[in-house]
């Protein structure tokens, strides 16, 4: 409802939820070009902006705690010197595969997996990516207790320039010129906090 979506990409993992069905109906209605993405693919979004698909792998992971989460899209966005890693709802088996297959690299910004769940963002994963900033998307007072205190504690040891949470700040905006980047929490209307990093 908010964005004009020209291209829609997904892992293609079968999911029977009503929300997913509604999403596919909306994508079809809008006529967005649809792609099933897997590790190794890469898209040039515009001049200098590249999107690398790191997950899911060629074969879906089966028998995990949550196969739907484990087979989330994992995307690395690179714009000149700035890199942002989007991890979807990926969990430990996803991180293990990424580490084993050598897909991870130093990044600037990490969109933290699965709303800061305890089932992801391991120390090994953070050692491989060394994010300067972490962004956690989670609802205020959510029923799952996200983000998990242990995940936040692990992030605090790595994200030297800060952890930004939507349950505390509202919508979070990242702006970059390809060399520097800025995080701006768009907080309740009476407060603004824009922090260059």
Secondary structure as the mmCIF struct_conf table of DSSP 4:
data_model
#
loop_
_struct_conf.conf_type_id
_struct_conf.id
_struct_conf.beg_label_comp_id
_struct_conf.beg_label_asym_id
_struct_conf.beg_label_seq_id
_struct_conf.end_label_comp_id
_struct_conf.end_label_asym_id
_struct_conf.end_label_seq_id
BEND BEND1 UNK A 3 UNK A 3
BEND BEND2 UNK A 6 UNK A 6
STRN STRN1 UNK A 7 UNK A 10
HELX_RH_AL_P HELX_RH_AL_P1 UNK A 18 UNK A 30
TURN_TY1_P TURN_TY1_P1 UNK A 31 UNK A 31
STRN STRN2 UNK A 33 UNK A 36
TURN_TY1_P TURN_TY1_P2 UNK A 39 UNK A 40
STRN STRN3 UNK A 42 UNK A 46
TURN_TY1_P TURN_TY1_P3 UNK A 47 UNK A 48
STRN STRN4 UNK A 49 UNK A 55
BEND BEND3 UNK A 56 UNK A 56
BEND BEND4 UNK A 58 UNK A 59
BEND BEND5 UNK A 63 UNK A 65
HELX_RH_AL_P HELX_RH_AL_P2 UNK A 67 UNK A 70
TURN_TY1_P TURN_TY1_P4 UNK A 71 UNK A 71
STRN STRN5 UNK A 74 UNK A 79
TURN_TY1_P TURN_TY1_P5 UNK A 80 UNK A 81
STRN STRN6 UNK A 82 UNK A 86
TURN_TY1_P TURN_TY1_P6 UNK A 88 UNK A 89
HELX_RH_AL_P HELX_RH_AL_P3 UNK A 92 UNK A 100
TURN_TY1_P TURN_TY1_P7 UNK A 101 UNK A 102
BEND BEND6 UNK A 108 UNK A 108
STRN STRN7 UNK A 109 UNK A 111
HELX_RH_3T_P HELX_RH_3T_P1 UNK A 113 UNK A 116
TURN_TY1_P TURN_TY1_P8 UNK A 118 UNK A 119
BEND BEND7 UNK A 120 UNK A 120
HELX_RH_AL_P HELX_RH_AL_P4 UNK A 123 UNK A 129
BEND BEND8 UNK A 132 UNK A 132
STRN STRN8 UNK A 133 UNK A 136
TURN_TY1_P TURN_TY1_P9 UNK A 140 UNK A 141
TURN_TY1_P TURN_TY1_P10 UNK A 143 UNK A 144
HELX_LH_PP_P HELX_LH_PP_P1 UNK A 146 UNK A 146
BEND BEND9 UNK A 147 UNK A 147
HELX_LH_PP_P HELX_LH_PP_P2 UNK A 148 UNK A 148
HELX_RH_AL_P HELX_RH_AL_P5 UNK A 149 UNK A 156
TURN_TY1_P TURN_TY1_P11 UNK A 157 UNK A 158
TURN_TY1_P TURN_TY1_P12 UNK A 160 UNK A 161
STRN STRN9 UNK A 163 UNK A 165
HELX_RH_AL_P HELX_RH_AL_P6 UNK A 166 UNK A 169
BEND BEND10 UNK A 170 UNK A 170
STRN STRN10 UNK A 171 UNK A 176
BEND BEND11 UNK A 178 UNK A 179
STRN STRN11 UNK A 181 UNK A 186
BEND BEND12 UNK A 188 UNK A 188
TURN_TY1_P TURN_TY1_P13 UNK A 189 UNK A 190
STRN STRN12 UNK A 193 UNK A 196
#
